[in-house]
Amino acid sequence: MANQAKRVVVTGMGVISPVGNNVPTFWENLCAGKSGAGPITSFDTEAHATKFACEVKDFDPLAYMDRKRANRLDRFGQYAMAAAIEALADAQLDPATLSEPERERFGVIIGNGVGGFQSLESHFANFLAHGPRRMSPLYIPLIIPNMPSGILAIDFGFKGPTYTVASACATGNNALFDAWSLIQLGHADRVLAGSSEACITPGMVAGFNAAKALSTNNENPAQASRPFDADRDGFVMGEGAALMVLESYESALERQAPIHAEVLGFGLSTDAYHITAPEPEGMGASRAMRDMLDRAGVAPEEVDYVNMHGTSTKLGDIAETKAIKRVFGEHAYTLKCSSSKSMTGHMISAAAAAEALVTILAIEHDCIPPTINFTSPDPECDLDYTFNQAVSTPVRIGISNSFGFGGHNTSVLFRQAPES
């Protein structure tokens, strides 16, 4: 079966993020080392230990959809719709011109972590204050996690496999894996896939603070996300969406579509260790990466870049560093690494898809975006993390790692776009 599997490529990309609401702006700001962090503007943070986050800025849903549709989507759904529109345009796909057979083989897989949490908090507060007779009929559609996938399929007329996945911060890679698998096995020709999150809310910030996961560097928000730095004190919450159009290589060639990269494979594993903490030696993460490389037939020395999970937490950064050393051996010290989260913050379920997109852009532009905010070395984090300045260097093969609460480990492998 492996010999018969179809090659899968990325033909379209779209993003809404704390550092840009389209792919060119997103990439430009990442390479410039621009932080998306600042004081939270969406609610009063006086009672909260953490008062800042990486919010999406200058986002107007009415630039992408009419008011009726915007009112029927929670913020995480609005982000997904906006990213989908960009990804489809980038792939040179107009849903209105697709034939019925093409629609029936076009899937939608958009993952998220907590669903419409903004709507859940606000509508439930209204329920508690006024009782069940004042509950909105849109409450359930606004909060259930699968609604962006469903609504995008409805609006675009895509009738292939459509569902959602949830694996905390690994969600985006799991959505991309499912899309890749469906195309390889012949269940779809094209899949719009990725993840979206909008959970910078009073309850979520309070919850992550209670778990001691967030930075509390309220005096210097822009410097708070500092992966691999000895003074890191937790992650910075982010939000947004990143979606890609994955399709078979044959389909892309047939319609002369732009190809950003080829998807070579995925690695999936579970720590089976702790509900929030990573396994300290990075055994599960290394198993995912090694299995992925073995299945793809790629030697560790062929990998040029790893976009690390790199959350800016004490345990996580060290565990991932150990995992990379275990997989790459001496090449770990010549391998280029970086963490986009130093600039975007941790976009929770949207992080994996956004960072997969960063890895593709690094391959396309032969440029490694930096890990910003480094000032103090941590002796246990001793790889080349591309601190503070972007680096121009050839990138042919790249990896993006994402790990989630619950011990979910995911890794995705991309290669330069194949010659037409």
Backbone torsions as a table, in degrees:
resi	resn	phi	psi	omega
1	MET	NA	-36.9	-177.4
2	ALA	-60.8	-36.7	-179.4
3	ASN	-69.9	-21.4	-178.5
4	GLN	-94.1	-8.0	-176.1
5	ALA	-64.3	140.5	-178.9
6	LYS	-76.8	146.7	171.4
7	ARG	-73.8	144.8	-176.2
8	VAL	-124.4	135.2	-179.1
9	VAL	-128.2	162.6	175.8
10	VAL	-102.0	121.0	-178.4
11	THR	-113.0	-10.9	-179.8
12	GLY	-147.6	145.8	-179.7
13	MET	-141.5	141.8	176.4
14	GLY	-145.7	149.0	-176.8
15	VAL	-150.8	144.0	164.8
16	ILE	-124.4	124.7	-171.6
17	SER	-149.9	169.7	176.8
18	PRO	-67.6	-13.7	-179.3
19	VAL	-118.9	15.6	177.1
20	GLY	159.2	140.3	-176.5
21	ASN	-105.3	26.0	169.4
22	ASN	-160.3	164.1	-173.1
23	VAL	-63.9	-46.2	-179.5
24	PRO	-59.7	-43.8	180.0
25	THR	-67.2	-43.5	176.3
26	PHE	-53.0	-51.1	-177.3
27	TRP	-67.8	-42.6	179.9
28	GLU	-59.2	-44.5	-178.0
29	ASN	-71.6	-34.6	175.7
30	LEU	-63.8	-45.9	-179.1
31	CYS	-66.3	-27.7	177.9
32	ALA	-82.1	-5.8	179.7
33	GLY	72.4	35.0	-177.6
34	LYS	-86.8	128.7	177.6
35	SER	-83.5	140.2	176.2
36	GLY	-96.0	7.8	-174.3
37	ALA	-85.4	147.6	175.8
38	GLY	-174.2	174.6	178.3
39	PRO	-56.8	140.5	178.3
40	ILE	-66.6	131.4	-177.7
41	THR	-108.1	-12.2	-171.6
42	SER	-86.7	-12.2	176.0
43	PHE	-159.4	165.6	-179.7
44	ASP	-75.4	120.2	-175.7
45	THR	-100.5	11.5	-173.7
46	GLU	-53.5	-39.2	-176.2
47	ALA	-87.0	-1.6	-173.7
48	HIS	-96.9	145.3	177.0
49	ALA	-69.6	-35.4	176.2
50	THR	-107.8	128.2	-173.3
51	LYS	-117.1	13.3	-176.8
52	PHE	-139.4	165.0	179.6
53	ALA	-166.5	176.4	173.3
54	CYS	-101.8	84.8	-179.5
55	GLU	-81.1	151.1	167.6
56	VAL	-69.2	137.7	-175.0
57	LYS	-118.1	148.2	173.6
58	ASP	56.4	38.3	178.8
59	PHE	-97.2	122.2	177.4
60	ASP	-117.6	107.0	-178.5
61	PRO	-59.6	-26.1	-177.6
62	LEU	-73.0	-8.4	172.6
63	ALA	-76.5	-13.0	-175.7
64	TYR	-120.7	-19.1	-173.8
65	MET	-156.2	162.4	178.5
66	ASP	-78.4	169.6	-173.7
67	ARG	-63.7	-35.5	180.0
68	LYS	-62.3	-46.2	178.8
69	ARG	-66.5	-40.6	179.8
70	ALA	-60.7	-38.0	-179.5
71	ASN	-71.0	-16.4	-179.9
72	ARG	-101.1	10.2	177.4
73	LEU	-128.0	129.6	168.1
74	ASP	-63.1	168.3	-177.7
75	ARG	-55.4	-39.2	-178.7
76	PHE	-66.3	-29.7	175.2
77	GLY	-74.1	-36.9	176.2
78	GLN	-62.8	-42.6	176.9
79	TYR	-60.7	-43.2	-179.3
80	ALA	-62.5	-43.2	179.5
81	MET	-60.9	-44.5	-179.0
82	ALA	-63.8	-44.7	179.5
83	ALA	-65.9	-35.9	179.1
84	ALA	-64.6	-42.6	179.9
85	ILE	-60.7	-43.2	178.2
86	GLU	-65.9	-43.6	-177.8
87	ALA	-62.6	-42.3	179.8
88	LEU	-66.7	-41.0	177.7
89	ALA	-64.7	-41.0	179.0
90	ASP	-62.6	-35.4	179.2
91	ALA	-80.6	-0.2	-178.6
92	GLN	58.9	43.7	178.5
93	LEU	-118.8	120.1	174.6
94	ASP	-105.1	108.3	-177.1
95	PRO	-53.4	-31.6	-177.1
96	ALA	-67.3	-21.2	-176.7
97	THR	-98.6	-1.8	-177.8
98	LEU	-75.0	144.0	176.6
99	SER	-74.8	164.9	178.2
100	GLU	-60.7	-44.1	176.1
101	PRO	-60.6	-34.4	177.6
102	GLU	-67.9	-40.4	178.7
103	ARG	-63.4	-37.6	-177.9
104	GLU	-70.9	-13.3	178.9
105	ARG	-117.1	26.1	178.3
106	PHE	-117.4	115.0	-177.5
107	GLY	-101.5	167.4	177.1
108	VAL	-137.6	119.8	178.1
109	ILE	-132.4	101.7	-179.5
110	ILE	-118.5	115.1	-178.5
111	GLY	-91.2	161.1	171.8
112	ASN	-158.3	167.5	-174.8
113	GLY	-92.4	-48.0	-172.0
114	VAL	-128.3	8.9	179.6
115	GLY	70.2	-152.3	-176.2
116	GLY	-82.7	71.6	-172.5
117	PHE	-70.6	-31.5	176.5
118	GLN	-63.2	-44.5	178.1
119	SER	-67.3	-38.6	179.2
120	LEU	-59.2	-47.9	-178.2
121	GLU	-64.8	-47.5	-174.3
122	SER	-70.3	-42.5	-178.8
123	HIS	-71.4	-33.8	179.5
124	PHE	-72.6	-32.4	174.4
125	ALA	-62.8	-39.9	176.8
126	ASN	-64.7	-39.3	177.4
127	PHE	-61.7	-45.2	-179.6
128	LEU	-65.2	-34.8	-177.6
129	ALA	-78.8	-33.9	-169.8
130	HIS	-124.5	-8.0	176.4
131	GLY	92.0	174.3	-172.5
132	PRO	-66.4	-25.3	-177.8
133	ARG	-69.6	-16.4	179.7
134	ARG	-99.3	6.5	-180.0
135	MET	-72.6	134.9	-179.1
136	SER	-72.3	140.8	175.0
137	PRO	-66.2	-13.5	178.4
138	LEU	-89.8	-2.5	-174.1
139	TYR	-54.5	-52.8	-177.3
140	ILE	-65.2	-49.6	177.5
141	PRO	-58.5	-30.3	-179.5
142	LEU	-71.9	-31.6	-171.5
143	ILE	-99.7	-22.4	-173.0
144	ILE	-71.8	138.8	-170.2
145	PRO	-64.4	-26.7	-174.4
146	ASN	-83.7	-4.6	-171.1
147	MET	-63.3	-39.8	176.9
148	PRO	-58.2	-42.7	177.6
149	SER	-60.3	-45.1	-178.7
150	GLY	-65.1	-45.6	-177.6
151	ILE	-69.0	-39.8	176.8
152	LEU	-62.5	-40.4	177.0
153	ALA	-62.3	-41.3	178.7
154	ILE	-63.9	-50.2	-175.2
155	ASP	-67.0	-34.6	-177.5
156	PHE	-96.3	-9.5	179.3
157	GLY	75.4	26.9	-179.8
158	PHE	-86.1	125.0	-172.1
159	LYS	-116.3	13.2	176.3
160	GLY	-82.8	-166.2	-179.9
161	PRO	-56.8	125.9	-176.5
162	THR	-138.1	120.5	179.3
163	TYR	-167.2	-175.4	178.1
164	THR	-127.3	161.7	176.2
165	VAL	-131.1	156.5	178.5
166	ALA	-145.3	115.9	174.5
167	SER	-143.9	48.1	179.5
168	ALA	54.9	-131.6	-172.7
169	CYS	-75.0	-7.7	176.0
170	ALA	-91.4	-1.3	-170.5
171	THR	-53.0	-47.9	-176.0
172	GLY	-58.4	-42.0	178.3
173	ASN	-67.0	-35.6	177.1
174	ASN	-66.3	-37.3	176.3
175	ALA	-64.2	-43.8	178.6
176	LEU	-65.5	-38.0	177.3
177	PHE	-61.5	-44.9	179.5
178	ASP	-62.2	-41.9	179.1
179	ALA	-62.3	-47.0	178.4
180	TRP	-58.3	-44.7	-178.7
181	SER	-65.5	-43.2	-179.9
182	LEU	-60.6	-40.1	179.7
183	ILE	-71.9	-44.3	178.9
184	GLN	-57.8	-39.2	-175.4
185	LEU	-88.2	-1.0	174.6
186	GLY	87.4	12.0	179.4
187	HIS	-81.6	-16.8	179.4
188	ALA	-154.9	156.5	174.3
189	ASP	-97.1	-31.8	-179.2
190	ARG	-142.3	145.0	176.8
191	VAL	-139.7	130.5	171.0
192	LEU	-87.8	114.7	-170.3
193	ALA	-139.4	152.7	177.2
194	GLY	157.0	-148.5	-176.6
195	SER	-154.7	159.4	-176.0
196	SER	-145.0	145.8	-180.0
197	GLU	-151.9	140.4	174.0
198	ALA	-145.3	77.6	-174.7
199	CYS	-124.9	28.8	171.0
200	ILE	-83.5	84.5	-175.9
201	THR	-130.7	164.2	179.5
202	PRO	-56.3	-44.5	-177.5
203	GLY	-67.3	-40.9	-178.4
204	MET	-70.2	-42.1	177.6
205	VAL	-63.1	-42.6	177.7
206	ALA	-62.9	-39.8	-179.6
207	GLY	-65.7	-45.1	178.2
208	PHE	-67.7	-34.2	173.9
209	ASN	-63.1	-41.9	179.0
210	ALA	-62.5	-31.1	178.0
211	ALA	-82.9	1.5	179.9
212	LYS	60.2	34.4	-176.3
213	ALA	-97.6	-25.7	-172.4
214	LEU	-92.7	147.5	168.9
215	SER	-64.8	145.9	175.9
216	THR	-118.4	26.9	-179.5
217	ASN	-79.7	67.7	-174.8
218	ASN	-67.4	-21.1	-179.1
219	GLU	-75.1	-27.9	-176.3
220	ASN	-136.8	68.7	-176.1
221	PRO	-55.2	-41.3	-175.8
222	ALA	-66.5	-20.8	179.5
223	GLN	-102.9	4.5	-171.3
224	ALA	-74.6	-37.0	178.9
225	SER	-84.1	106.3	-172.7
226	ARG	-137.2	68.1	-179.5
227	PRO	-54.2	139.1	174.1
228	PHE	71.3	-1.7	176.7
229	ASP	-82.7	142.5	-177.3
230	ALA	-61.2	-24.9	-176.5
231	ASP	-96.6	12.0	179.3
232	ARG	-62.9	144.7	-176.1
233	ASP	-135.4	23.1	178.9
234	GLY	130.2	169.6	-177.4
235	PHE	-88.7	166.0	177.0
236	VAL	-110.3	127.4	-179.0
237	MET	-66.7	139.8	174.7
238	GLY	-130.1	-176.6	179.7
239	GLU	-157.6	171.4	177.4
240	GLY	137.5	-163.1	179.4
241	ALA	-152.6	149.2	173.0
242	ALA	-142.0	125.8	-179.2
243	LEU	-129.4	150.8	176.9
244	MET	-132.0	152.9	167.0
245	VAL	-97.5	114.5	172.8
246	LEU	-100.7	139.3	176.4
247	GLU	-152.5	165.2	179.9
248	SER	-66.6	147.4	178.4
249	TYR	-58.1	-40.0	179.7
250	GLU	-61.0	-43.1	179.3
251	SER	-63.5	-44.0	180.0
252	ALA	-62.8	-42.2	179.0
253	LEU	-65.4	-41.7	-176.3
254	GLU	-60.9	-38.2	-178.6
255	ARG	-101.1	10.0	177.5
256	GLN	54.8	45.6	-178.2
257	ALA	-80.0	152.7	171.7
258	PRO	-66.3	138.8	178.5
259	ILE	-118.4	120.8	-179.7
260	HIS	-83.6	-39.3	-177.6
261	ALA	-168.1	163.6	172.6
262	GLU	-102.7	137.9	176.9
263	VAL	-89.6	112.8	-176.3
264	LEU	-88.8	-26.9	179.8
265	GLY	164.7	177.8	-177.2
266	PHE	-134.9	153.4	169.7
267	GLY	-123.2	133.0	-178.1
268	LEU	-132.0	135.1	175.9
269	SER	-156.6	172.5	178.3
270	THR	-132.2	137.6	178.6
271	ASP	-69.9	-36.6	-172.9
272	ALA	51.0	49.6	-172.4
273	TYR	-127.9	-52.9	-171.6
274	HIS	-158.8	153.4	-176.1
275	ILE	-71.2	-26.8	179.8
276	THR	-127.6	-34.7	-175.5
277	ALA	-82.7	144.5	175.0
278	PRO	-75.7	156.4	171.4
279	GLU	-61.4	124.8	-166.5
280	PRO	-58.3	-29.7	-177.4
281	GLU	-93.0	-0.1	179.3
282	GLY	67.9	29.5	-175.9
283	MET	-65.4	-43.3	179.6
284	GLY	-66.3	-41.8	179.5
285	ALA	-63.5	-42.3	179.8
286	SER	-66.9	-35.6	178.8
287	ARG	-64.3	-40.0	178.8
288	ALA	-63.4	-47.1	-179.1
289	MET	-64.9	-44.4	-177.9
290	ARG	-64.7	-43.0	-179.9
291	ASP	-63.3	-40.5	179.0
292	MET	-61.5	-48.3	-179.3
293	LEU	-63.3	-42.5	179.9
294	ASP	-62.0	-45.8	-178.5
295	ARG	-65.4	-34.1	-179.1
296	ALA	-83.1	-11.1	-177.2
297	GLY	70.6	32.2	-179.9
298	VAL	-109.1	126.6	177.7
299	ALA	-75.5	145.3	179.2
300	PRO	-52.7	-35.4	-177.5
301	GLU	-68.9	-14.5	179.0
302	GLU	-81.8	-14.5	-177.6
303	VAL	-80.0	130.3	-177.7
304	ASP	-99.0	-26.8	-170.9
305	TYR	-150.5	140.8	171.4
306	VAL	-124.6	117.4	169.0
307	ASN	-82.9	106.4	-171.8
308	MET	-79.9	155.6	174.4
309	HIS	-59.3	-44.9	165.2
310	GLY	37.5	66.5	-171.8
311	THR	-83.2	-13.5	-173.9
312	SER	81.3	27.0	172.8
313	THR	-104.4	151.0	-176.6
314	LYS	-57.7	-51.4	-174.3
315	LEU	-75.5	-43.1	-172.7
316	GLY	-63.6	-45.2	-177.5
317	ASP	-63.5	-37.9	-179.8
318	ILE	-71.0	-44.4	-179.3
319	ALA	-61.0	-41.8	-179.7
320	GLU	-68.9	-37.7	175.9
321	THR	-59.5	-44.3	177.8
322	LYS	-62.9	-38.4	179.8
323	ALA	-63.8	-42.5	179.8
324	ILE	-65.1	-41.1	177.2
325	LYS	-61.7	-39.3	-178.3
326	ARG	-65.9	-38.3	-177.1
327	VAL	-80.5	-40.9	-170.0
328	PHE	-101.0	-10.2	178.3
329	GLY	59.4	-134.7	-178.4
330	GLU	-64.8	-27.7	179.7
331	HIS	-64.8	-20.5	177.9
332	ALA	-56.9	-29.4	-175.8
333	TYR	-87.4	-10.5	174.4
334	THR	-107.9	-11.8	178.6
335	LEU	-69.8	137.3	175.2
336	LYS	-84.7	132.3	178.0
337	CYS	-130.0	159.0	169.6
338	SER	-166.0	165.8	177.8
339	SER	-123.9	113.8	177.0
340	SER	-65.0	-25.0	-177.5
341	LYS	-63.2	-18.3	175.2
342	SER	-61.8	-22.8	-179.2
343	MET	-110.4	-42.4	-177.5
344	THR	-86.1	-11.6	-166.0
345	GLY	70.0	-175.4	179.9
346	HIS	-91.7	107.2	-176.8
347	MET	-80.4	19.2	177.0
348	ILE	52.9	-122.1	-176.1
349	SER	-67.1	-24.6	179.1
350	ALA	-76.8	-11.9	-174.7
351	ALA	-61.5	-46.5	-173.7
352	ALA	-61.9	-45.5	-179.5
353	ALA	-66.7	-40.0	178.8
354	ALA	-63.5	-40.0	-177.9
355	GLU	-76.8	-27.9	170.3
356	ALA	-63.4	-40.8	177.1
357	LEU	-62.5	-42.4	177.9
358	VAL	-59.3	-41.1	-179.2
359	THR	-63.5	-41.4	176.8
360	ILE	-63.3	-43.0	179.5
361	LEU	-64.3	-36.4	176.6
362	ALA	-62.1	-39.5	177.7
363	ILE	-67.2	-43.9	-178.2
364	GLU	-65.5	-36.5	-173.1
365	HIS	-103.9	0.1	-177.3
366	ASP	50.4	51.0	-177.4
367	CYS	-146.4	135.0	176.8
368	ILE	-101.3	115.6	176.3
369	PRO	-68.1	154.3	-172.1
370	PRO	-83.3	165.8	162.2
371	THR	-100.2	108.2	-173.8
372	ILE	-86.8	172.5	173.5
373	ASN	74.0	20.2	177.3
374	PHE	-82.7	128.1	174.3
375	THR	-134.8	-31.8	-172.2
376	SER	-125.9	118.8	-178.5
377	PRO	-65.4	142.5	170.7
378	ASP	-108.4	116.8	-176.5
379	PRO	-59.9	-20.0	178.7
380	GLU	-88.3	-5.5	176.1
381	CYS	-118.1	90.7	-167.5
382	ASP	-122.9	26.4	176.4
383	LEU	-94.6	-179.9	176.2
384	ASP	-89.0	98.4	-176.1
385	TYR	-94.5	10.4	179.4
386	THR	55.0	56.5	-174.6
387	PHE	-68.6	129.4	163.7
388	ASN	70.7	-25.2	-179.6
389	GLN	-134.0	136.4	174.5
390	ALA	-63.6	153.4	-178.5
391	VAL	-128.5	128.1	174.7
392	SER	-85.5	123.4	-179.1
393	THR	-162.5	148.9	178.6
394	PRO	-61.1	132.4	177.5
395	VAL	-129.4	110.0	179.0
396	ARG	-102.1	-39.1	-178.6
397	ILE	-129.7	132.1	-179.5
398	GLY	-135.9	154.9	179.7
399	ILE	-121.6	142.7	170.4
400	SER	-122.7	123.1	179.5
401	ASN	-101.7	138.9	172.3
402	SER	-146.2	131.9	-177.3
403	PHE	-127.0	143.7	-174.7
404	GLY	-123.6	154.8	171.3
405	PHE	-49.1	140.2	-175.2
406	GLY	99.3	-6.0	177.6
407	GLY	89.3	17.8	-179.9
408	HIS	-77.8	125.5	178.0
409	ASN	-118.1	129.6	178.0
410	THR	-136.4	147.6	177.0
411	SER	-145.7	139.4	179.9
412	VAL	-127.3	143.7	-173.4
413	LEU	-117.9	123.9	179.0
414	PHE	-118.4	150.4	175.3
415	ARG	-130.2	155.0	175.0
416	GLN	-44.2	147.0	178.4
417	ALA	-55.8	133.8	178.9
418	PRO	-67.7	153.6	176.7
419	GLU	-66.3	140.9	178.7
420	SER	-69.3	NA	NA
